[in-house]
């Protein structure tokens, strides 16, 4: 163990990585291997001053008789935890994603063993190790001095999740207020969803009290709208969410009181009630349901694909199905809708990693430079930490309008990406109810879509605000039900626009 704890500067990086892996494997082997009751292993209790005990009420009352295997190997847990703490991951972060994933797997296993242990001494040893290691890996979990400090931030966070709860979480700001109102109105008044809805924002400057009051008025039935200032949950010094843009999404998922989180972008548009996501087979199987982006740009970003491979050494079965992984396409995930079960330790620890990728220094140096925003961080964090997850069965499709080219071939064109459920029925799309939210000249233009297509070839517009098309697949008509949902949602959106931005103001926000 002394060799494992030697300073990194005295040995090549590959030896240190091998040593860490060996220590983790040895630790888990000893934890899981049954011991004879006559074992002669010396009981090593954690040093409450210099080592990992973080709970001041922790008392070592173990004895050499009938000790659990975990207590018998307490010294090994102590040393491994102390190694993680003494040698934290440092910038540059580009090559640290996989290393953090491996350390997080040890953290996850300690949490799981603690949850399964009937013995308080064993449980306390593991949880105390897990608490301090978690904070060393993920500093945002620790409260700032101005907040209620605790010796058990992970336990407190887990305790804040209401057992069995589920709800929709919508991060929004003053800039996306209009779209959030449209989404809330559709969920409640068109789709008749009764799931609680929580709006997450980063301080009053992000979403002011007047705008929060306006959103509250949108809800006419069901549970009242909830609001969560995410800055009251996490220490903002390492994450800087007030200027983080997309980054707030992952912290909203982690900080929400809901155990099962349906995280939706403000400009998401639903064809079905969000409740159906909780019954989706993939979510029930794995605890994490993700949706694919468009299948675009094969072999165009080789450095991105090479970086994935440098950090992922043992791809999961889920990743082996990925065309980004197997055929070098550019973009895997559409994070406009993510469904997670935080009651599962693998999902929770995976979410820690996802949040780390979106923390200020990491996103500025790596994440938002190599990939686009938070899109790829979801599957990457779950993959690297060994969490189970599953993507919807299709890459992104399109909802829009039928067009015919000069050769008489039909295609579907619009400005959004569409997704289907497990039975290939339209489920949701991103991009708002507006026909094209990207053009300032179309801020009040709505049009009910009529057709959709999936599993076909994309004709990508040159710019984000330009129309894109899908061709070469079956042009499908919207059903009467789907058309009705869109028609009613747009009608409601127009009335909400008038309520939120009355004409008398002389201006209208977008």
N, C-alpha and C positions, 0 to 999 in steps of 0.2 A: 504493500500500500504506500510505503514511503516513496517508491519510484513513481507512483501515480501522482503523488502530490508535489513532485519536484517542479520548480518554476519552468514555465513554457520556454523561456529564452535559452535554456540549456539544452534543448533537444529539438530536432526537426518536428514540424507540425504534424506529420503523419504518425509519428510515434505517440504524441500526446492524444491524438484522436483515437488511435488503437487502444491506448491505455484507458481512456474514458469508456470506450465500448466494452473493454474487458471487465472493467470495474462494474459497469451496469449489469452485464450478463451475470457476473459472479454474484452480485447482490441479489438479483432476482432469482438465480438458481438456489441460493441459500434460503431465500424467503419461502420459496415454494416447495423445497425438498423436505419431506417428513423426517423428523429426528427421533432417535431412540430416547426414551426417558432417562437412560443412564448416561447421557452425553456428558463429557468432561469439559465442554466448552466453557470458558470463563465468561460470566455475565459482565458486560461492559455497559454501564449506565452513562447517559449523556452528561457532560459537564455543564451545569446550569449557568456558568459564568462565561466560558469561552466557546461554547459550541452552539447547538441548534435549539436549545430550549427557548421558546419564545413566549410561553404562557407562564406568568409568574406564579400561578397556582399549581404548576406541575410539580409533583413529588415523586421521586423514584422509590417505590416500595417493592421492587422486584427482589426475589431471592434466588438462590441457586437450585431450588427444588421445583420441579414441575413447571419450568419456565417455557414459554412458547418459543418456537423457532425464531420468530422475529426479535424477541427480547434477547435471546441467546446471541443473535447476530447484530445486536444494537450498535456495537462499535463499528461494524461495516457500514451500516446506514449513516451513522454519525460522520465517518470519514468521507463517504461519498457526497453527502450533503455539504460538508464543509469545503470539499474541493470545488463544487459548483459555486459556492458563495465566494471563496477566495479567488477564483479565476473566472469572473463574469465575462460575458461576451462583450467585446469591444469593437468600435468601428475600425476599419470599414466593415459594414455589415453584409456586403454582397455574398460572401462565402460563409456566413454564419447561419443561414436559414435552416440547413439540414442539421447542423450541430444543435441548434436550439430545439429542433424537433426531437432529436434523440434524448436530450436532457428532459424534455417534457414528457416523454414516454415513461421515464422513471418516476417523475412526479405523479403522473396519472396512476401508475401501479401502486404507489404508496397510498394515494387517496382511496383507491379501490380496496386494497387490503385493510385499511383502517375501517372503511364502511362495513366490511364483512367480519371484522374481528369482534368476538363476544367479550374479550378481555379489555378492561379499561386501560391497563398499563401498556399493552401492545398498541391499542388505538391511540393513546396519547403520544407515544413515541413516534409513530408514523405521522400523525397529524402535525406535531410540532416540527418534524423534519420537513414535511410538505409545505407548511406555512412559510418558513423562512426561505426555502428554495424557490417557492413560487414568487415571492417578492423580489428575490435576487434576479430571477429570469425576467420578470414582468413588473418593473417598478411602478407602473400605473396602478397596480392593485393596492399599493400602500397609500393611506390617507395623508394629505398634507397637514401641516401643523395646525392650520386654522379649522380643520374638521375634527370630528370625533375620532380620536386615535384608538387603535385596538391592537392587541397582540395577535389577533386571528383574522386578518382581512379576508382570507379565502373562505373561512367558515362563516364569517358575517355575510359575505356576498351570497354564498349558497343558501344561507338562512333567509335572505331577502326574496328568494324565489318561492312563490306560493305553490305548495304541492298540488299537482293536478291541474294547475291553471293553464290557460291558453288565451292568446289574444293577438291582435294586429298592432304592430309597432310601425309608426310612420315618422321618420326623421324629417323635419322641415324647418324652414326659416321664413323670414319676411319675403325672400325672393321667390320661394315656391309655394307661398300661401294659397294662391289661386288653385293650383293643381291639387294641393292637399284637400282643399274644400270640395273639389269635384270628386275626389276619391272617397272621402268620408260620406258625402251625400249619396254616391252610388251604392256603397256598401250598406248603408242604413235604409235608404228610402227606395232603392230600386231592387237590390238583391236581398233585402230584409235580413241581413246578417245581425245576429245578436251577440257576436263576440265583442268583448271590450276592446276599445281602441285607445292606444296611448300615443300621444304626440311627444316626440323627443326633440329638444332644442338645446343650444349651448349659450345660456344666459339671456338676459332681457334684450341685449342689443341684437341677438340673433332672431328672436321672436318676441316682440313686445307684448305687454299685457293687453293692449287694445286688440291686437290681432289674435291673441289667444281667445279673447272673448268672442270675436267674430266666428272663429272656428267652432266654439261651443254651441253657437246658435244653429249651426248646420244640423246638429243631431236633434231629431224630433222624436225618436223612439229608441228603446233599448237602453243599455247602460250609458250614463253620461260620459262625455269625452274626458280622458285623463291627460295630464301634462307632466312631463318629467324634464327638469333641468339637469342635463347630464353632468354639468359641472359640480353638482352636489353629490355625485356618486364617485367620481374619479378625480385624482390629482391631475390638474390640467398642465402642470409644468412640463411633463414629458410628452404630452400628446397634442396640446395646443389646438383644441377643437374649434375655437372661435374663428380660426382662419384655416381650418382643415378640410373644408369642402366635403368630399365623399367620406372622409375618415370617421365622421360622426356615426355613420351607419353601423359599423361593427361594434362600437361602444354602446350604441342604443340597444343592440341585440343582447349584449352582455349585461347591461345595467338595468334592463326592464325587469319588473316584478314577475312577468310571465315565465313559467317554466317551459312551456312550448311556445316558441316565438314565430310568428309569421311577419317577417320584416319586409315591408313594401316601400319602394320609392314613391314619392309624392305624385309622380306622373304615371304611375301604374294604372292600368285599366282592366277591370275584371269582367269576364263573361259569366262566371259562376261565383257563388258565395265562397268566401275564404275558408269556411268550415270544411269544405271538401278536401283541402290540403292536409288536414289532420288525419284523414282516412286514406290518404294516398299510400299505396302499398310500399313504395320506396321509402317513405318517411317512417312507416311503421317498422319496416325491416331494419333500417339503419339509424334513424334518429336525425338524419340530415338530408333534406331534399334540395337539390340545386337544379338550375336550368342552364342550358347551353346558350352560348352566343351564336352568331351567324358563322357558318363555315366559310372562311375567307383566307386568302393570301397564303397559299401553300408555298413553303420554302422561301418566304419573303423576309422573315425575321429569324435567321439561323442562330444569331447570338442569343435570342430569347430561348429557343428550344435547347441550345447547348447549356444554358444556365440552369434550366429545369433539371437536366440530366446530371449536372454537377452536384445538385443538392438532393436529388431523389435517387438513392442507391438501390432500393428494393421497392419497385412500384407495386401498388396494390392491384387487386383484380379490377377495381373500379377504374383505375388509371389505364390499365391495359386495354380498356374499351375506348379510350380517348383517341380521336383522330389528330388532336394536337400533339399528343405523346407519340403515336405510332406513325403518323404521316406528316408531321411538321407543319400543320396548319397554325395560324397565328393566335386565335382567340378562343378560349374554352368557355368562360363563364359569363352569363348575363346576371348581374347581381341585383337587378331590379326587383327580384322576389327571392327570398331565401327562407327556408323553414327548418328550425332547429329545436331539438329537445335537450335542454340544458340539465335535465335530471340525470343524464348519462355522463359519467366522468370523462369518457373519451371525447364526447362532443364539447364539453365545457373546457377541457384543456386545449382542444383544437381551437376553440374560440379565443383562448388566451393568445395563441400564436397568431391568429388572424389579426387581433387587436395590435399586437406588437408590430406586425408588418405595416399597420396604418398609424403607428405612433410617429411623432414629428420627425425625428432624426432618420428613422428607417425609411419612411415614405419619401423624404426629400432626397436621400442618397440613392435609394434602390427602387423601391416598389413602384412609385409613380413615374420613374424614369424608364425602367425596363418594360413595364406593362402600363395599361391605361387605368388609372385610378384604382379602386378597390376590387375591380372585377375578378382578377385571378387570385386574389388573396384568400378567398373562401375555400376553394378546393385545395389550394396549395397548403394552407395551414392544417386542414383536416388530414391531408395526405402525409405530410411530414411528421405529424404527431401520432400517426397510426390509428386515427379515428375512422369509424365506418361512415360512409356517405354514398349517395347515389345521385346520378344525374337523371333528369327526365330523358325519355328514350329517343328524342329527336333533337337535332341542332335547330337553332332558331329559324322560324318561318316568317311569313308576312301576312298581314291583314291590310286590305286596301281596295283597289279598283282594277277591274279588268281593262287591259289595253291590248291592241293588236299592232304588231310591227309591220314594216313594209312588205314582208313576205307572208303576211297573214297568220303569223304565229301569236298565240295568246300568252300573256304574262300578267302578273299581278304586281301593282306598283303602289308605293306609299312611303311613309317616313318612319315606320315603326317595325319592331321585331315581335313576332307572335309566338305563343307557346301553347301546347296542348296538354291534356291530362293523360292518365294511363290508358284511356280508351280512345285516344286520338280525337277528342272533342276540344274545341277552342276553350282555353282556360283564362289566359290573360295576355296582354301585350304592354310594352312600355312606350313612352312617347307622348302621353296625354291624350285627352279627347279632342284637342285642336287638330285640324288637318295637318298643320306643320308648325310646331311650336318654335322651330328654329329661325323662322323668318319674321322680322318685325312687321312686315307689311301684311301678315296673316294672323295677327294676334286675336282677331275676333272671328276667324273663319272656321266653322265647323262643317263636317260632312260625314254622314253615316257610311262606314265601309260596307262593301257589298260582296267581296270575294276574299279568298285566302288560299295560300299554297304552302307546302312544306316539303322537305327532302328534295329540293331542286337547286338549280344553279342561280347564284346571285349576280345581278348587275348593280354594282355599288356606285352610288352617286359620287362625284368627285369631292364634294364637300359634305360636311355633316348635315347641313340644311337642305341639301339637294335630294331629290327623289331617287329612291332605289327600287329595283324590280327583282322579281324572281321569275325564272322561265324554265321551261323544260319539264315541268311537273303538271300534275292535275290541277286545273283551275276549279276550285270548289266554291259553291255558292254558300253564302251565309244562310243558316236556317231561319225560319220565321222567329223562333225564340231569340236567337242571337241578334238578329236585326232589331227586334223589339227592345232588347236590353240596351243596345247602343243608342237607339232613338230616344228612349226615355232618359238615359244618362246624359245625353247632349242637351235635351230639353231642360233637365235639372241644372246642368252646368250654366246654361244661359241665365237662368233665374238667380243662381248663386253669384254670378258675375255682377248682376245688377245690385244685389244686396251688399256685396263686399266693396265694390267700386261704383258707387252711384254716379250717375251722369252729372249731377250737380257739382262734383269735384272738378270737373273740367278735364281730368286726366284719368287714364286707366293703366294700372300696372300690368305687367306681363309675367 
